Amino acid sequence: MTRSRAQEVIWPALVLVTGGILIALTWGRWTEILVDFGREVYTAWRLAEGDVLYDDIAYFSGPLSPNLNALWFRLFRPGIWVLLTMNGLLLALLMVISYTILQRLTAPAPAAIACISFLLLCAFSHYSTYGSFNFLAPYSHELTHGLVLTGVGLLFLRRLAIGHPASALGVGFCSGLALLTKPEMALASVGAIGLGVTLSLAGNDLFQVGRKRALVWFGSGLVLPLLWYAMSVPPPITHHLFSALVSPWTAVANGEVRGLLFYQAGLGLDRPGRNLLWMGVWCGIWGVLVGAPSLIASRLQGRLRKLRGTGLVAFGLTVPLSLVAVITAEPFRAFGPLLPMTIFLLVAHTRARPPGSDRKAWGNWVLGTSALAFSLLLLLKMGLRPQMRWYGFALAGPALMASVAWILDPRSGRGTGSAGGRHARIGAAAAVLISVTGFHLAATYFQLSKRTLPVGEGRDRIMTDEARGVAIASALDGLRERKEGPSTLLVVPEGVMINYLVRMRSPTPFINLMPPELIIFGEEAIEAALNAHPPDFVLEVPKPGNDLGAEFGTGFGRSIKRWIDRQYLESDAFSGGDFLGERFIVRLLTAHPPPGPTAGRQPDSPPP
């Protein structure tokens, strides 16, 4: 076996082994017991039972992901581990796709290390107390499914670019499915792939004859997912198409939602000056720690022609400096330079346009241009605060892989420096990357180490923190004891995972009562639905450390809280431990008993 052939086997195997080790180390601790992921599980369960999206379940994203998750439940019966298993398989597919794309643009080693970086920093990440931001148990499957769909679409796009018009059908089909995810993913996916299709057809001499045919294939593929959805929903079809294609965009465009503190902080618009400053600080740290060794080695290369091991020397010298940077600066902001880096990569790659007559080079150029455009469009959703926390596991993941692959590729920057300088750059960049990754892994370990208490049974058994888990497990037992027939349960302000675990429907289509849902669907409409269909039980679940800037009943949901207080009485309370500085207590409410007989008249006496 030749050396190059061995590398093509060893490096992908290393990605596989890394994924297996991470699964073993984090086993069963990926899910969030209350926030976000419960909505994903509950929605899939209800759709599998026959409910209709947008009618029986209020939803403000596209229909693809909930229906796909419901399909898994229909095929394999409902279970949290069913979703975890399918998400794991999709993660493996994404790594195969990512490695294939990056290998075409760089080399086996940097492509594999980029995929490993994604696994370490994004796929199993838990950087905050409410951990719904990882690939196996995501807060929104629209993002994870969208990443896989776009990757498949990019592979079809390369075939289209090298002269296979029928591949446009696959490109269009993946784009059409992406339109049914959520706006930020649809915009990035369709925008990047649309750019690639334009480059393939307009700038390539290979398509002098097959251009029209490719456009027909692309249009047909784009329409197919929409036709599937239109044929799968009950009448009125226009209502469901509007809900699937238009409502998600109106929700995103809602100024009141965009003005919420959490979303402002995610975009870096809460403190734009401070966020720009930190982005500049970390750009400077990366620039000095990586650029200085490269520059010094390039200068010494001409004088010391027998110099060897510049990469190892740069690595050894940079490790302590990068550790100091991680300790003294805000380490979660270490990936702030991803935004300017991705812009630089896109511009540099676009300028290296090959002649259209070289099929392989042209196909790789179109592939790289579209992949980098996709990475940039996703990253823009994070605004002035690119990071691996929160949405970064998906929105910053592609940019992370592209940047790591480029900076660790010995062929990158040829013609602008010596070989020793490039090796020094790789060694220094590896040192900074390892230091920053080490901090993120420590943060994940800190959060996962709290998840020691099992909750649920069988294929629904998950691990959670003891502070909340004790109270939630007791509440589940209490609900099972009181449940009679097909009872309904309202969990406020959120926690629909509990509905799923006890198999109790929410009484209305509105399964979350957090500020975004109250704004999008209207608090009056939600209260009217509760009046029409009051729940058998209400569960009040606290949410300390609320990052939306208010608490249920005081800062938001005041009208609904007053309605609950009028209609229900506390019948039990389940106490857990200290959680974010507060005692975690879940309160079970039941309806007020009917009023007693009028004073002075016996229950069986006839009315006067």
Buried (B, 14 or more C-beta within 10 A) or exposed (E): EEEEEEBBEEBBEBBBEBBEEBBEEBEBBBBBBBBBBBBBBBBBBBBBBEBEBBBBBBBBBBBBBBBBBBBBBEEBEBBBBBBBBBBBEBBEBBBBBBBBBBBBBBBBBBBBBBBBBBBBBBBBBBBBBBBBBBBBBBBBBBBBBBBBBBBBBBBBBBBBBBBBBEBBBBBBBBBBBBBBBBBBBBBBBBBBBBBBBEBBBEBBEBBEEBBEEBBBBBBBBBBBBBEBBBEEBEEEEEEBBEBBBEBBBEBBEBEEBBEBBBBBBBBBBBBBEEBBEBBEBBBBBBEBBBBBBBBBBBBBBEEEEEBEEBBEBBBEBBBEBBBEBBEEBEBBBBBBBBBBBBBBBBEEBBEEBBEBEEBEBBBBBBBBBBBBBBBBBBBBBBBBBBBBBBBBBBBBBBBBBBBBBBBBBBEBBEEEBBEBBBBBBBBBBBBBBBBBBBBBBEBBEEBBEBBEBEBBEEBBBBBBBBBBBBBBBBBBEBBEEBBEEEBBBBBBBBBBBBBBBBBBBBBBBBBBBBBBBBBBBEBEBBBEBBEEBBBBBBBBBBBBEBBBEBBBBEEBBEBBBEBBEEBBEEBBBBEBBEBBEEEBBBBBBBBEEEEEEEEEEEEEEEEE
